[in-house]
Amino acid sequence: AQSVAQPEDQVNVAEGNPLTVKCTYSVSGNPYLFWYVQYPNRGLQFLLKYITGDNLVKGSYGFEAEFNKSQTSFHLKKPSALVSDSALYFCAVRDKTGANNLFFGTGTRLTVIP
Amino acid sequence: DGGITQSPKYLFRKEGQNVTLSCEQNLNHDAMYWYRQDPGQGLRLIYYSQIVNDFQKGDIAEGYSVSREKKESFPLTVTSAQKNPTAFYLCASSSGTSNTEAFFGQGTRLTVV
């Protein structure tokens, strides 16, 4: 079965500091991994994805994520956090069987403190 | 302006009443999905459709029904059989290939009164 885990419900970081939001996955075969962000009472916005190639993936709003096959991780990172980055972040893995669905983690709430 | 539109944004349902949530996309996507979001539980899949006139149950389909008569539309009906319908409902679409991201609507917040 395919799944992702986000071990931290809440992450707090000071504005200007680097941020990391953690994600680990469990899949058979090579994973297709995604990060989304959700602002209050809004839908999910796509940030970035890893399909193949370079382990460091760059995405929207200055975010990047590092794919680590040996640690089965796909952590989201940003070198310098902004207050406006405060939101709920979801990691997801694609089911590459016929259903082709996305399986989501439980989300991590990021708070950037001014 | 392409995208995926959900309506209404807020919906109130009385006990024992069926309600239908609308989801329309103009992205020419084959696949569409309905998710339910509850605090601390992430997103759970209710139903999905890979092609017109075909749909499949997800993890929490009980008390819900869908139709896919047109490629652009995937309405979700929350029936009176759904015992705890208060939640935030998200519709998504994707091209159907596994290496592409899904696009989400802005969500509908359903409250039972």
Chai-1 contact restraints between the chains, C-beta under 6 A:
chainA,res_idxA,chainB,res_idxB,connection_type,confidence,min_distance_angstrom,max_distance_angstrom,comment,restraint_id
A,Y32,B,S98,contact,1.0,0.0,6.0,A-B,restraint_1
A,Y32,B,N99,contact,1.0,0.0,6.0,A-B,restraint_2
A,F34,B,E101,contact,1.0,0.0,6.0,A-B,restraint_3
A,R42,B,Q106,contact,1.0,0.0,6.0,A-B,restraint_4
A,G43,B,L90,contact,1.0,0.0,6.0,A-B,restraint_5
A,G43,B,F104,contact,1.0,0.0,6.0,A-B,restraint_6
A,G43,B,G105,contact,1.0,0.0,6.0,A-B,restraint_7
A,G43,B,Q106,contact,1.0,0.0,6.0,A-B,restraint_8
A,G43,B,G107,contact,1.0,0.0,6.0,A-B,restraint_9
A,L44,B,F104,contact,1.0,0.0,6.0,A-B,restraint_10
A,F46,B,E101,contact,1.0,0.0,6.0,A-B,restraint_11
A,K49,B,E101,contact,1.0,0.0,6.0,A-B,restraint_12
A,I51,B,N99,contact,1.0,0.0,6.0,A-B,restraint_13
A,R94,B,S98,contact,1.0,0.0,6.0,A-B,restraint_14
A,K96,B,S98,contact,1.0,0.0,6.0,A-B,restraint_15
A,N100,B,S98,contact,1.0,0.0,6.0,A-B,restraint_16
A,N101,B,L45,contact,1.0,0.0,6.0,A-B,restraint_17
A,L102,B,A102,contact,1.0,0.0,6.0,A-B,restraint_18
A,F104,B,G42,contact,1.0,0.0,6.0,A-B,restraint_19
A,F104,B,L43,contact,1.0,0.0,6.0,A-B,restraint_20
A,G105,B,G42,contact,1.0,0.0,6.0,A-B,restraint_21
A,T106,B,G42,contact,1.0,0.0,6.0,A-B,restraint_22
A,G107,B,G42,contact,1.0,0.0,6.0,A-B,restraint_23
